[in-house]
Amino acid sequence: MKRPSLSSGFATFTVIWSGQLASLLGTGLTRFALLLWIYEQTGHATSIALLGFFSFGATVIVSPFAGVVVDRLDRRWVMIGADTGAGLMTVLLFILYSAGGLQVWHLYLTSALTGVFEAFQLPAFTAATTMLVPKSAYARVSGMRSLSTSIAEIGAPLLAGTLLSIIGLAGVMLIDIATFLIAVLALFRVRIPRPDGSAEPTAEPRNTRSDIGAGFRFILQRPGLAGLLIIYAGINLFGALTYMALMPTMVLARSGSDRMVLASVQAALGLGGLAGGLCVSLWGGPKRRIHGILAMTALSFLFGDFLFAIGRGVTVWVVAAFVAAFFIPFMFAANRVIWQAKVPPILQGRVFSVQGMLQRAMMPLGYLAAGPLADHVFEPAMAAGGVLVPFFSPLVGTGPGAGMALMFAGTAILGTAMCVIGYAFRAIRQVEDDLPDHDAALPPDALAA
């Protein structure tokens, strides 16, 4: 393998990143429009939360197999295939909606299939980045990836809220299809180097089971990485339970289903992420990456979730969204940098896929529990005359959305506590010092299996 120069590698990354940015914007348009559509059809938090359950559930199940594919094949072609599959899901939804046959279960099915494609795309993109830029640039390119997500979060809700009244849901999906084509064409323009040894013949045929096992073994033999995964899984559980699954429903419930209020809150999420992503891109984040994961995530939970809990109007929700999202790029960048630095490139597809599976493993549970807890436990308990009203109404109020607000108060406490627990374990706290970087010392068994 011959690595590209810094300038050519970064130029290649920028081409891929630009295509993915366009695709993210189009996907965000369709997701926001379909979120409004499903809420209008059902009016239940469970219906919206199930979208995340099916998407992340499928990603978790498929991830170990996806990692084997990422390490065996050209990562560019893996990304092309994944983007194409995701784009075809939008084409299918467009056809169903145009024919007047779109139903809620269709969204669950396509969400699951899109989750399958994402299981291939994310580790392939991260592993490809390792081959394109030097270690010193990992944090900054991770910041750029967070920037693209944030730009989509800013633009998509506001554009979708406007476009729905002009071109309707079908028109929004057509724009999404066009942006998917841009992403695929960008990938056709570039070449991504393969890691040393990935194209060499082996003495024995490669076995899928042992390849998957290699990813698990690499992590389990390193307590710092394994512990980091456990903490990250807990963080994702609490994030999925409210921030990801219930925030749109809570805002709609407390604003009288005002789509522009929701669009403003979603845009504030994007602005917060954009500001955080710019800071990471320019600064690189804390020198001690573990602080970027634990301390920054604790701040996001403590201030973002708590403000969502006590807020009863768009002004406080916008501030909460900005604060919560600002710290997330720091967490993403620090986590990616640690893993990219510690895992040999030839193993990154397998290890990153197992990592993704394990750290997202609790998210489907969070999505699955969020809707029933909101609809059948906390919302009735915080309605007028509810059993929890005497205790918590001064904090979160009463009526529609108050029960979900109380759940945000709970995740503010639990998420912060999870981060503090991470600091209590030396293997996690010292993961950067205890484990050598892959380019400093390659374990003799690293290429086993």
Secondary structure, DSSP 8 states (H G I E B T S, - for coil): -----HHHHHHHHHHHHHHHHHHHHHHHHHHHHHHHHHHHHH--HHHHHHHHHHHHHHHHHHHHHHHHHHHHS-HHHHHHHHHHHHHHHHHHHHHHHHTT---HHHHHHHHHHHHHHHHHHHHHHHHHHHHHS-GGGHHHHHHHHHHHHHHHHHHHHHHHHHHTTTTHHHHHHHHHHHHHHHHHHHHHT------TTTTS--SS---HHHHHHHHHHHHHT-HHHHHHHHHHHHHHHHIIIIIITTHHHHHHHHTTS-HHHHHHHHHHHHHHHHHHHHHHHHH-S-SSHHHHHHHHHHHIIIIIIHHHHH--SHHHHHHHHHHHHHTHHHHHHHHHHHHHHHS-GGGHHHHHHHHHHHHHTTHHHHHHHHHHIIIIIIHHHTSTT-TTHHHHHHHH-SSTTHHHHHHHHHHHHHHHHHHHHHHT-HHHHTHHHHS--TTT---TTTT--
